Amino acid sequence: MTTMPLGVKTTAHSTGAAARATDLSKVYGEGETQVIALDSVSVEFRQAEFTAIMGPSGSGKSTLMHCMAGLDTISSGSARIGDVELTTLKDKKLTQLRRDKIGFIFQAFNLLPTLNALENITLPMDIAGRKADQAWLDQVVATVGLAGRLKHRPNQLSGGQQQRVAVARALAGQPEIIFADEPTGNLDSRSGAEVLGFLRNSVRELGQTIVMVTHDPVAASYSDRVVFLADGRIVDELRSPTADSVLDRMKRFDAKGRTS
């Protein structure tokens, strides 16, 4: 991987919050069918930091990501991207904020088969009528190792290469924050490790902020910090995680669940 010079994205290395939730709750249904997916969650995602969100199925981790990214409404509380309160935005403004300030990486690569890699990377900016910053785009392409594959269409790329295109697409618009939902779920272990390495490098070398939902302790070990959810609440946090320390922490939650 090409090592990029530090300090290109100067504002991202400050200590501010790229996103913040305060007493955020999400409730589905009413009465006997009511489900509390998130229960007064307060959490902050710092700039230039890689955070993993973990928890058992139904813990609320994907719901938290969707609410923080403006993909789902919240029932009560506050969700902010930078200084912008999401709950005050009308649909048009919310769409604009997602387009201009947020990057997305999903388990499905979501690439258009008729476009080559470069066209897929620049597509969101093309739709928005914005011209890519060529120096930044070149740096992103080099960081994810795609310089020799830009003219290839998705069916000419491996799964790992396709996900790298998706990573580059998320980075190319210089968003304030990237949300990644199980980004290596469809990849083999080697390709998954490559993509996770690129994500970590984008934080360390490009100053990007990333929030990743994952169930995999190995994937979480690439992050700077792991936030654990259970039953819609944040129950723990781990700094400088390793795969073993994450697995140990998750086993403790399982043991508590079995004895309660």
C-alpha positions as CSV (number, residue, x, y, z in Angstrom):
1,M,0.0,0.0,0.0
2,T,1.2,3.5,-0.8
3,T,1.9,5.6,2.2
4,M,0.3,9.0,1.9
5,P,1.6,12.2,3.5
6,L,-0.1,13.3,6.7
7,G,-2.0,16.5,7.1
8,V,-3.8,16.6,3.8
9,K,-7.2,16.9,5.4
10,T,-6.3,19.4,8.1
11,T,-9.6,19.9,9.9
12,A,-10.1,16.1,10.5
13,H,-7.3,15.8,12.9
14,S,-8.8,18.2,15.4
15,T,-10.5,16.7,18.5
16,G,-14.1,17.6,17.7
17,A,-17.0,15.3,17.2
18,A,-17.9,14.2,13.7
19,A,-21.2,12.8,15.0
20,R,-23.0,12.7,18.3
21,A,-26.2,11.0,19.7
22,T,-27.7,12.3,22.9
23,D,-30.5,10.3,24.6
24,L,-31.4,8.9,21.2
25,S,-34.3,6.4,21.2
26,K,-35.9,4.5,18.4
27,V,-39.2,2.8,18.9
28,Y,-41.1,0.6,16.4
29,G,-44.8,-0.2,16.7
30,E,-47.2,0.6,19.5
31,G,-48.8,-1.2,22.5
32,E,-48.1,-4.9,22.7
33,T,-46.2,-4.9,19.5
34,Q,-43.9,-2.1,20.5
35,V,-40.2,-2.8,20.1
36,I,-37.6,-0.4,21.7
37,A,-34.6,-0.7,19.3
38,L,-32.6,2.1,20.9
39,D,-33.1,3.2,24.5
40,S,-31.7,6.6,25.3
41,V,-28.3,6.1,23.7
42,S,-25.6,8.8,24.1
43,V,-22.4,8.4,22.1
44,E,-19.8,10.5,20.4
45,F,-17.8,9.6,17.3
46,R,-14.6,11.7,17.2
47,Q,-13.0,13.1,14.1
48,A,-10.1,11.0,12.6
49,E,-11.1,8.0,14.6
50,F,-12.2,4.5,13.6
51,T,-15.0,3.2,15.7
52,A,-16.6,-0.3,15.6
53,I,-20.1,-0.9,16.8
54,M,-20.7,-4.5,18.1
55,G,-23.5,-6.4,19.8
56,P,-25.6,-9.5,19.4
57,S,-28.4,-9.7,16.8
58,G,-31.2,-7.4,17.7
59,S,-28.9,-5.2,19.9
60,G,-29.6,-2.1,17.9
61,K,-26.2,-1.6,16.2
62,S,-27.5,-1.2,12.7
63,T,-30.4,0.9,13.9
64,L,-28.0,3.2,15.6
65,M,-25.9,3.6,12.4
66,H,-29.0,4.2,10.3
67,C,-30.3,6.8,12.7
68,M,-27.0,8.6,13.0
69,A,-26.6,8.6,9.2
70,G,-30.0,10.1,8.6
71,L,-31.3,6.9,6.9
72,D,-34.0,6.4,9.6
73,T,-35.9,8.8,11.8
74,I,-35.5,8.8,15.5
75,S,-38.3,8.7,18.1
76,S,-36.7,11.0,20.6
77,G,-33.4,12.6,21.5
78,S,-30.8,14.1,19.3
79,A,-28.6,13.1,16.4
80,R,-25.9,15.4,15.0
81,I,-23.5,15.3,12.1
82,G,-20.9,17.9,13.1
83,D,-23.0,20.9,14.3
84,V,-26.1,19.9,12.3
85,E,-29.1,18.5,14.2
86,L,-30.7,15.9,11.9
87,T,-34.1,16.0,13.5
88,T,-34.6,19.6,12.4
89,L,-34.0,18.9,8.7
90,K,-36.6,18.6,6.0
91,D,-36.3,15.7,3.5
92,K,-34.5,17.8,0.9
93,K,-32.0,19.2,3.4
94,L,-31.4,15.8,4.9
95,T,-30.8,14.3,1.4
96,Q,-28.3,17.1,0.7
97,L,-26.5,16.5,4.0
98,R,-26.2,12.7,3.3
99,R,-24.9,13.5,-0.1
100,D,-22.3,16.2,0.9
101,K,-21.2,15.2,4.4
102,I,-21.7,11.4,4.8
103,G,-20.1,8.4,3.0
104,F,-21.6,4.9,3.0
105,I,-20.1,1.5,2.6
106,F,-22.4,-1.5,2.7
107,Q,-22.0,-5.3,2.7
108,A,-23.4,-5.3,-0.9
109,F,-20.9,-3.4,-3.0
110,N,-23.7,-1.4,-4.8
111,L,-21.7,-0.8,-7.9
112,L,-23.3,0.0,-11.3
113,P,-22.3,-2.8,-13.7
114,T,-22.3,-0.5,-16.8
115,L,-19.7,1.9,-15.3
116,N,-16.0,1.3,-14.8
117,A,-14.3,1.7,-11.4
118,L,-13.5,5.4,-11.8
119,E,-17.0,6.2,-12.9
120,N,-18.5,4.3,-10.0
121,I,-16.1,6.2,-7.6
122,T,-17.1,9.6,-8.9
123,L,-20.8,8.8,-9.5
124,P,-22.2,10.5,-6.3
125,M,-20.3,13.7,-7.1
126,D,-21.4,13.5,-10.8
127,I,-25.1,13.3,-9.6
128,A,-24.6,16.2,-7.3
129,G,-23.0,18.3,-10.1
130,R,-19.7,18.6,-8.2
131,K,-16.3,18.3,-9.7
132,A,-13.9,15.9,-7.9
133,D,-10.8,17.4,-6.3
134,Q,-8.3,15.7,-8.6
135,A,-5.4,15.7,-6.1
136,W,-7.6,14.2,-3.4
137,L,-9.1,11.7,-5.8
138,D,-5.6,10.6,-6.9
139,Q,-4.6,10.2,-3.3
140,V,-7.7,8.1,-2.5
141,V,-7.2,5.8,-5.5
142,A,-3.6,5.3,-4.6
143,T,-4.5,4.6,-0.9
144,V,-6.9,1.8,-1.8
145,G,-4.6,0.4,-4.5
146,L,-6.8,0.9,-7.5
147,A,-4.6,2.9,-9.8
148,G,-4.2,0.1,-12.4
149,R,-7.9,-0.9,-12.3
150,L,-9.8,2.3,-12.9
151,K,-11.0,1.3,-16.4
152,H,-12.3,-2.1,-15.4
153,R,-16.0,-2.7,-14.8
154,P,-17.2,-4.5,-11.7
155,N,-17.4,-7.9,-13.4
156,Q,-13.7,-7.6,-14.2
157,L,-12.8,-7.1,-10.6
158,S,-12.5,-9.5,-7.6
159,G,-14.9,-9.1,-4.6
160,G,-12.1,-7.4,-2.7
161,Q,-11.4,-5.0,-5.5
162,Q,-15.1,-4.2,-5.9
163,Q,-15.3,-3.3,-2.2
164,R,-12.2,-1.2,-2.5
165,V,-14.1,0.7,-5.3
166,A,-17.0,1.2,-2.8
167,V,-14.5,2.4,-0.2
168,A,-12.9,4.9,-2.6
169,R,-16.4,6.1,-3.6
170,A,-17.2,6.8,0.0
171,L,-13.9,8.6,0.5
172,A,-13.8,10.6,-2.7
173,G,-16.3,13.2,-1.7
174,Q,-14.3,14.1,1.4
175,P,-17.3,13.4,3.8
176,E,-17.2,14.4,7.4
177,I,-17.9,10.8,8.4
178,I,-18.2,7.3,6.8
179,F,-20.7,4.7,8.0
180,A,-19.9,1.1,7.1
181,D,-22.4,-1.7,7.6
182,E,-20.6,-5.1,7.7
183,P,-18.4,-4.0,4.8
184,T,-16.4,-7.3,4.7
185,G,-19.4,-9.6,5.2
186,N,-19.4,-10.8,1.5
187,L,-15.6,-11.1,1.3
188,D,-13.2,-14.0,2.0
189,S,-10.7,-13.5,4.9
190,R,-7.9,-12.2,2.7
191,S,-10.0,-9.7,0.8
192,G,-11.6,-8.6,4.0
193,A,-8.3,-8.0,5.6
194,E,-7.2,-5.9,2.7
195,V,-10.4,-3.7,2.8
196,L,-10.1,-3.3,6.6
197,G,-6.5,-2.3,6.2
198,F,-7.5,0.4,3.7
199,L,-10.2,1.7,6.0
200,R,-7.7,1.9,8.9
201,N,-5.2,3.6,6.6
202,S,-7.8,6.2,5.5
203,V,-8.2,7.2,9.1
204,R,-4.5,7.3,9.9
205,E,-3.2,8.7,6.6
206,L,-6.2,10.7,5.3
207,G,-7.8,11.8,8.5
208,Q,-11.1,10.2,7.7
209,T,-13.7,9.3,10.4
210,I,-15.3,5.9,10.2
211,V,-18.0,4.2,12.1
212,M,-18.4,0.4,11.3
213,V,-21.0,-2.0,12.3
214,T,-19.6,-5.5,12.6
215,H,-20.1,-8.9,14.3
216,D,-16.5,-10.0,13.7
217,P,-13.9,-9.5,16.5
218,V,-11.1,-9.6,13.9
219,A,-12.7,-6.8,11.9
220,A,-13.2,-4.8,15.1
221,S,-9.5,-5.2,16.0
222,Y,-8.7,-2.8,13.1
223,S,-10.5,0.0,14.8
224,D,-9.3,2.5,17.4
225,R,-12.3,1.9,19.7
226,V,-15.2,-0.6,20.0
227,V,-18.6,0.4,21.4
228,F,-20.8,-2.5,22.6
229,L,-24.6,-2.5,22.4
230,A,-27.1,-4.8,24.1
231,D,-30.8,-4.5,24.2
232,G,-30.7,-1.0,22.6
233,R,-28.2,0.4,25.1
234,I,-24.5,1.0,25.2
235,V,-23.1,-1.4,27.8
236,D,-19.3,-1.1,27.3
237,E,-16.4,0.4,25.4
238,L,-13.0,-0.9,24.5
239,R,-9.9,1.2,23.4
240,S,-7.1,-0.2,21.2
241,P,-8.9,-3.5,20.7
242,T,-7.4,-6.8,19.7
243,A,-9.4,-9.7,18.4
244,D,-8.8,-11.6,21.6
245,S,-9.9,-8.7,23.9
246,V,-13.0,-8.1,21.8
247,L,-13.9,-11.8,21.9
248,D,-13.3,-11.9,25.7
249,R,-15.5,-8.9,26.2
250,M,-18.3,-10.4,24.1
251,K,-18.1,-13.7,26.0
252,R,-18.7,-11.8,29.3
253,F,-21.9,-10.4,27.8
254,D,-23.0,-13.9,26.7
255,A,-22.3,-15.2,30.2
256,K,-24.3,-12.4,31.8
257,G,-27.2,-13.1,29.4
258,R,-27.2,-16.8,30.3
259,T,-27.1,-16.2,34.1
260,S,-29.7,-13.4,34.2
